[in-house]
Structure formats: structure tokens, C-alpha cells
Amino acid sequence: DAGVIQSPRHEVTEMGQEVTLRCKPISGHNSLFWYRQTMMRGLELLIYFNNNVPIDDSGMPEDRFSAKMPNASFSTLKIQPSEPRDSAVYFCASMMGGDTEAFFGQGTRLTVV
Amino acid sequence: GENVEQHPSTLSVQEGDSAVIKCTYSDSASNYFPWYKQELGKRPQLIIDIRSNVGEKKDQRIAVTLNKTAKHFSLHITETQPEDSAVYFCAAPRGSNYKLTFGKGTLLTVNP
């Protein structure tokens, strides 16, 4: 398996534009997590899915953020409209569930100007 | 509130010295405690984990200890090397769906 795959690796967009981040988890993993990482706030959990169902989205900062997992092999995180304060590295991670290792993607570095 | 608190936020040691990072957690139902290492510009990766049925686990220069009564667990790195320089995160997944939240991280710098 190629591991957790995120795209794009880098995204630069103008304020107000819609941004879509994509994640392909490891096959067979049933939990998927979206994180945002900044110097000030560390590694924040935004939302996580279990068996494609959103379990906890309490970390989503506001209504501009939304996430979907239409099937076991794909998830998206959308920001609409984007703002400069959304600039961060966004990580997707998947795990088999329970007390097992979480595998992270390489991250998407988002810059909103 | 925060599930896991991690200290210190930064730690600087001389090469060859030991480093200790401590985390406390709130949910007594937590029974799995992983540690992740994130090198600059890279993704976090698991380096060691411990389950609640043991009090200590070692892997070469790295060890983790767990005190369930006090609800804290610690990462110990002995004979530190410059390549140990990174940010280290602890976690205490909780709930039946294992919500994986991390501590704020510790920036470890090993000076040659």
C-alpha cells in the first residue's frame, strides 16, 4: 500500500476562493481523521470518521469548513470561502481502529493570500 | 476541555543526555497511549506506544512509562543524538470510537 495519500501537496489561493483538500486512506482502515497544524495551535483535530460516518466534528472551526467521506477510500475537506487565517498544514490520517497506529499523509500546505 | 496535557513545550539537551516528556490525561477509560515524532517538514510518525496492562515499554533508546493511578505517562529518550531533534506528541485516544487528539507537542532540540 502507498500509505495515506493527500492532494494537493501545496495550495495557494486567494481569499474568498473555495479550497478542496483530498485524502485517500490506507485500504482496510476504518477510521479517518483530519487535522490542522499551526505553530500557535499545534495539531488540532478537526473531524473524524468511523466507517465513513462523521463521529465528531466539534473541532471544525466554523461553518466555512465541511468534510465528507462518500466511501471508504476517499474523503474531502472543503473551505468556502477561504480566509488568510486558514493558512496551515492540513493532515489526513487513517487507522484500523481501536488501539492501533495512525498513519498520516504527507499533508497539504495551504496558503490563503 | 483538553484530554491530554503535555509538558514541557520546549526542551533543549546536550547530545548524550537524557530527555523526558510527560503527559497527563483526564479520561480514566483511556487504555492506549502512543507517542509520535514529527521531524521538521515531515508527517507525524508513531515511535512507541503502551497499553494499560503494562507499566513500562522499551525500544532501544526510547522508553515509555505509564502510571494509571496518577493518569500520566512519560517518554524517555536516553543517550540523545542530534537526529532525535523533532517535535514529539502524546495522545490518549478515548471513547468507543477512539477520538485521537494530541497534546500540544514538545520541541526537543539536541545540541551537538
Contacts between the chains, C-beta under 8 A, distances in Angstrom:
chain1	res1	chain2	res2	distance
A	31	B	97	7.6
A	31	B	98	6.7
A	31	B	100	7.8
A	33	B	100	5.7
A	42	B	89	8.0
A	42	B	102	7.1
A	42	B	103	7.8
A	42	B	104	4.5
A	42	B	105	5.2
A	43	B	44	7.1
A	43	B	89	6.2
A	43	B	102	4.8
A	43	B	105	6.7
A	45	B	99	7.2
A	45	B	100	6.8
A	45	B	101	5.0
A	45	B	102	7.6
A	48	B	97	7.8
A	48	B	99	6.5
A	48	B	100	7.0
A	50	B	97	5.0
A	55	B	97	4.9
A	55	B	99	7.4
A	56	B	97	7.6
A	56	B	99	5.8
A	91	B	43	6.6
A	91	B	44	7.4
A	93	B	100	7.5
A	95	B	98	7.7
A	95	B	100	7.3
A	97	B	98	6.7
A	98	B	32	7.7
A	98	B	98	6.0
A	99	B	31	6.9
A	99	B	32	3.3
A	99	B	49	7.6
A	99	B	51	6.3
A	99	B	93	6.9
A	99	B	98	7.3
A	101	B	34	7.1
A	101	B	46	4.6
A	101	B	49	7.4
A	102	B	34	7.6
A	102	B	36	7.9
A	102	B	46	7.1
A	102	B	100	5.8
A	104	B	43	4.0
A	104	B	44	5.3
A	104	B	45	7.1
A	105	B	43	6.7
A	106	B	43	5.6
A	107	B	43	6.0
